[in-house]
Amino acid sequence: MGALLDKRRAGVLLHITSLPGRGECGDLGKEAFNFVNFLHDIGATVWQTLPLGMTHGDGSPYQCLSAHAGNPALINIQWLADKGWLQTTDRCGDCHTNAEYTKSCLVTKAFYGFQSLADAEQQHDFKQFCVEKADWLDDFALFIALRNVFGHKSWNQWPDALKQREPNALNESKQLLKAVIETIKFEQYVFFRQWHELKDYAAKHGVLMFGDIPIFVSYDSADVWANRAVFKLNDLGEMDTVAGVPPDYFSENGQRWGNPHYDWKYLQKTGFKWWLDRIKSQYEMFDILRIDHFRGLEAAWEIPASEHTAINGRWVKAPGAELLAAIQEQFACLSLVAEDLGIITEEVEALRDDFDLPGMKILQFAFGDDSRNPYLPCNYQKNSVVYTGTHDNDTTLGWFEGLNDGEKQRIYDYLGWSSLPMPSALIHAAFGSVANLAVIPMQDILKLGSPDRMNTPGTTEGNWRWRFDWSQLTDDKAGHFAHLVRLFGR
């Protein structure tokens, strides 16, 4: 599925929030375009990001307020000023003195400017956007407006009439919050216009955009509030079971994610419409899509909601083959990647292989005592994506420095390059493997250590905040990457 992954390529893993700049997080402004230029210059043809949805307070892109909406924190304010919708005197020091609230206020001011200054074509474009996205945008805008009214409380803590989506209560809220709802829609319009300008620029420079779909959605989201039948909820709208994974490499207690599980019987009856709509939204944004926690399409780990860890759960089967067949039928040219890490069974491997999906190979997992380890390069297939590490791993330098001397020696015995330091040795191994796509986290290109890792699974503090600076990228580091691209025909 997907001809884009049939040839050898090199890519870089960097989330938009990790781009440099003056604000609290990277955005879709000039630095994003500069990064495309950098990728083009070093010969990388894939830019992989994390999910781009609107996050909760912890900043995790894997727990979003919508499966469709973009994250307004990624909006570039200068773009609004350049359009003439935001006067420079309104810009509050380029919105860099405060974070999300200030940016939201500036977008609101820009909407006032848009309403009075935008030409007829721009006005029509916004209205057309609202019509085209109405299937999710209407519910999302109302959801965010109500969430703001109720102090960001989860929807299950709202007044019963709104929690249960009683028509009269919804209609009354739509009227009372009409101006706020329109502003939220404008915010999404701006995000998607900025994103597609970046994506078009990347395409002109031969760079494919590689996105990520979390298999589950957050309970506190517009999707669950507006589509309760899609999820396993009791009569009160609460979760009796939650999603996660059992103990594994990342956590001895497993990971209790807390997401609702899908009511797969309902989804099957509806021809997987909710899932297909979700794929459509992401397919419009990306050239390649990774399904995070792919094994959950074969069976998912259900944990009683009363449990505080993920240890006492059970595997519950899912109709992954039927879902993937429906996706393949509707999106024949879509390039999908299976995140097949963790506890992988023969059934999961069969599901991946039956649909010819590339799996993931993580070199940091490769060097134990077993020569049959699937993460060793000698055991790869062409239809794979190899990484030194992912956003959930330590940086390669940090990982290597945490090993003992015997473990380090075993790695170099396998690689055979005792004079090549880390992380260069692991990047060399990834590029030299038969895997069609090799993706290197930006931290490894910059040779950074543990303080610069993106996320530590099972923790909630200090994650998702890492950013790089162009001063860290020397000519030697960029040149070495470009040399390996040429050397290994990527």
C-alpha angles and dihedrals in degrees: 000000000000127000093213090080096049094091134059112271141166123218143176127227112220129142118224090242089060094062115112123254144111100279129082091266138014118270144187095279133105095309090062089054090046088054090054088052089051092050091049092049094053094044098250112147099185131064112191119197134178120249113303099213129127107274134215122241094287091062095231111154088204093065105054136168091232138019089217111032124090125235110263089204087073093059114116112227095201089065090061091050091048089054088056093240095110120050115223090234088062095052100095096221093318089306092280098118094074134017137234098345093054092048091050090051091051092050088051090052089048089054090056088051091046092053092054103030109031115104124240094266092053092047090051091048091056093048091048090051090053091050095047094048097038094112090073105007097067094054093041095051092049091045093053092044091052092043089056091049091053096048096259092299116158113266092249087067094055123103110291095248091059095036088056092041095235107190096233092051092047093049092048091050092048090056096044093046098036096122093047092047092052090050091052089051090050089051089056091046090055093047094052094044090052092045094051091048088055093045092050090049090050091050091053088054094048095254121137120210113230116198137188130228117200105221091223131045128220118268089227095061140110089247096061094039093051099034107037093153090065091064138058101256131147125238091277092054092251129130119251090181131028135199130253142114132269122248111304144143092308101047136015090210094044121236123288102201096175097218121142118254123238124258092229093183090060092045091051091051090054094047090251089289095159091052094044091051089051093050090048092056092051095041089059089056104040141041093210128028130200117206103218114220091011092177087072088073088065098037132342130211109245116199124190106252090233092063117097095204134038096243099098102055138112138222114252120191123244130197094243096150092056092047094049090047089054091048092048092050094051099036105033095166097045116125109218129184123200116224092214100171127129124033102002121183132193088259092057091047090049091051091051094045096043088063094039093239120164114242128210128260119196115196093201087066095050110080110076127114097278116093088198092063104138091220094061109104092233088066098050129116123214090245093072141098113226124202132180084218139327134235087277094055130079113256111276092249091049091047093049094047089055093059125094122245094262093053091047091050092050090054093051091044088057096043095042094212105110092163095053112090128218133299090019092062093057093044088052090052092050094049093045094052124099092245108122094222125041116187122190123194112238090239089064093050087053092045093234128167138226097296087067099055116126103220141003108207115232093029130095103194129082098006133131094022103102118124132175131219126219089234088070091061107082123187088249093057094047091042093052091053091048090048091054091048090057095039094055098035098248 
